[in-house]
Structures are given as C-alpha cells and as structure tokens.
C-alpha cells in the first residue's frame, strides 16, 4: 500500500540548495518524524547550551544565522510530525544535550498562531521525563497579532530581523558588557526603534501596531 506524496512548501525553498535531497534519500529509508541536528556530533553535543525546536522553512534561517555568529553551542532540531507527537524521538534528541540550559520553540508565525500552544505541553513532558536541567520550553518568535503577516516588505524584513536576533541572542554575553556601554547602547537602540516605527507607520498606516513592537529576547508562557 502506497501513500501519495504531497508537499506544501514556500516557494523560497525551491531556490534553497540546502533543502534539496539526493535521490538516495527518496528511494531508501523512510519518513523521519523528528530530525536531530546532524552537524553536531556526540562529542560536541556535550557542550551544547541551547536547543531550538522548529519546523519548516525557519530551520534554514536559523542555520544561516548560527553560521554567521559562529555559534557552536546551539543545536537546531526539526519537528516533522506534530501529531502523534514523536515523544521517544524528542527524548532521544534532548538526551544528547545534557548541559542544555535553554530549550526553545521557534516559529515565524505570531504567538497566538503557529504551533507553540500545541507543542509546549509535549516538549515540557519530555523534558521532565528525561530529567533535563530545564523543565519548560520557552517561546521565541513574534508577539501575538490579529494579522497573520505584516503588510509591507520593509515591515516584514524588520520583523524577521528582530525574531532572528531573539533566537540567536545569548543572555550570558550581556554580562561582559560594561554597565555604561549597555546604557548607551540601550538608548541608541530605543531611538532607532522609535525612528523606524514612525517611518513604517507613515509608509503603511494600516499595519498592525502590535506587529511593529520590538520582540523581547524571550517570554515564558
């Protein structure tokens, strides 16, 4: 008995070389409900501090951003099947990273959309079962919004950049910055945000003000 292969994908992935699969992967093996980070071997996995769960196109954005920052302590795990949730596979993947202090669910959709509220309880259950250092996953993505997407390309690019910064920012790095420098950087950042917000609202008056707000580093559900 054969099941038909149905693929739903953004058009951008058709031009992303990293998403291409060789013929051997289509003719051998089977469907993987969860794909662990193959770029991290067992030795390097012991030094991973942060694990990011995601699904779909956002995976390639995360990998690209991780390479730009040169981060070796971040693992990216892809969830390919949401239900039934692959608890055993998720547990095996998380068990590879015993020093992980943060576990995130990353999505492009606003917080009140996407898969966060569905997968949160499953990931939490897995973390508790394996005795992980953290017992709850955290959310990284856009704030809740009435709109599924921002209305203009400049706004979409800004939102994407903010989510990227939220995903890849390391909290511990802030401790090495002097307090005076952090204060000046914060004032400069707020000034840029207000200027950008005023410019965007003048360009697209119908954009959701909620979608324009700066994303925090993370928020605990």
Number of C-alpha atoms within 10 A of each C-alpha: 3 4 5 6 5 6 6 6 10 10 8 8 14 11 10 11 8 9 11 10 9 7 8 8 10 10 8 8 8 8 11 13 17 21 18 19 16 10 11 18 10 11 10 14 22 16 17 21 18 19 22 23 24 21 21 15 16 15 20 16 11 19 14 12 16 19 10 9 10 10 14 16 18 24 27 26 21 19 21 16 14 14 9 7 17 18 16 11 17 22 18 13 17 23 18 19 24 16 18 22 14 18 27 22 23 27 24 21 18 20 19 14 18 15 17 23 14 13 18 17 13 17 25 17 16 22 21 14 12 14 11 21 15 15 18 21 24 20 25 29 28 27 20 14 18 11 14 14 16 21 15 13 9 13 21 15 12 16 22 16 12 18 24 22 17 20 22 18 14 14 8 7 8 11 9 8 10 9 11 9 10 14 12 11 12 12 12 11 12 13 12 12 15 12 11 15 17 11 12 18 15 11 13 14 11 11 18 16 13 14 22 21 15 17 18 14 18 16 11 8 11
